[in-house]
Amino acid sequence: MSEPLIRLENVTKSYPGTESPAVGDLTMDVHEGEVLVLVGPSGCGKSTTLRLINRLIEPTSGRIFLKGEDVTDIDSSQLRRKIGYVIQQVGLFPHRTIAENISTVPKLLGWDKAKIAARVDEMLELVSMDPAVYRDRYPKELSGGQAQRVGVARALAADPDVLLMDEPFGAIDPITRDRLQNEFLRLQQDLKKTIVFVTHDIDEAIKMGNRIAILREGSEIAQIDTPEVILSDPADEFVENFLGSGAILKGLTLK
Amino acid sequence: MDFLQSWWAFMSTRVDQIQVALAEHSIYVVSVLGLASVFSISLGIATRRNVLARELSLAVTSVFLTLPSLALFTIFIPLVGLGFAPSFIALFLYSLLPILRNTITGLDGIDQSVLESARGMGLTPRQVLLSVQLPLAWPVILAGIRVSSMLIVGIAAIATLVAGGGLGDFIKSGLARLPLPNPLESIWKGTLLCLLLALVIDLILQALKRATISKGIR
């Protein structure tokens, strides 16, 4: 593949007063148009790694590149407007309507009103919500699944190349989660965004990822490869244990 | 009934006095509330990330609220003389704590995920404050302003003792001439007008609440 869209180069994040770094000397490439899933036990630093990419957490050392440009020291707010961000708790603005929520980043980027209004409707349709019904509602009127649809619509509103998702379907009931995952995969076939997706659920990782990075403590990569390779050829005992006993079965359910 | 009749007769012959006293009292309430709100909200914002500064400002404003009102009104006379100034300062100090306390509570109570997503979308810290934190904390802040407004309407009646005017004038003059004609009418006049003023201010704040709080968080 060509030059990676996102590149973390020897990135370390350590907090004062702690012995081992949360992320230790991590080098990782994310290629254009792929879904890279970061998966690992809780506390392994996968969320920290994700938040280093949009610099919600500033690295202690190392460089971060986006489309070949070193973004480690540029204005972090400007950087984040170019990167979609979806979190488990969604974090919609409760005092703003759905339309206002979705138009947050386009407004920051100074789009004109007509373009924003059209974009809001387009985004709502994209996530299978009727704009006429939901445009002027408030977040408190939405179910958990609907809220996360809006969360995704909001993250995609300014058409970022990169989308960071931190356990986006983690707080949603299993049936709705499954539906959202499927819809999301369908969306991704058209959108071809570059996505970094964090989860602690290996099944979700296998389902969503083009590639999976299995992380152990300190965000050290135990293995990074396609789901097929990881399932059939786990790199070590840690990966094997993490995959669990159903690994062969999981492999069979892939395509 | 006799008392009510004589009270009403008493009231109607003193419309001018009432207007003046009511105006003075209202000026206290409005100006103190305005300045104390700006000051307390700013203080709450400025100290929101510094635990020491926050606790210190809460402690100091608590002390103001604990001081006997009579003392607080008189303490400042050597510095600023009699009349409006010492009364204004005392009322200002009294009204700080409820607004400050509620500003802090309101800002603290915001869902962390909302702030995380705001930052994650590229809002600058200033934009997060102005377009997310303050609107979300506003209902709680406004409740503090309301508490302060009730407090000030009552305590402003003390201003009369430092020649600051207001509805306290009626109460004081009633007390001063208890054996003379119409003392009770005068005291009642001051008291009821205070209540009336408190009611009107409360209605205004209610209207402000309805106009400024988003439907999404009501």
Interface residues (C-beta under 8 A of the other chain):
Chain A: N54 L56 S77 Q78 L79 R80 R81 K82 Y85 I87 Q88 Q89 V90 G91 L92 F93 P94 H95 R96 T97 T104 V105 L108 Y138 P139 K140 G151 R154 A155 L164
Chain B: D111 S113 V114 L115 E116 S117 A118 R119 G120 M121 G122 L123 T124 Q127 V132 P135 L136 S214 K215 G216 I217
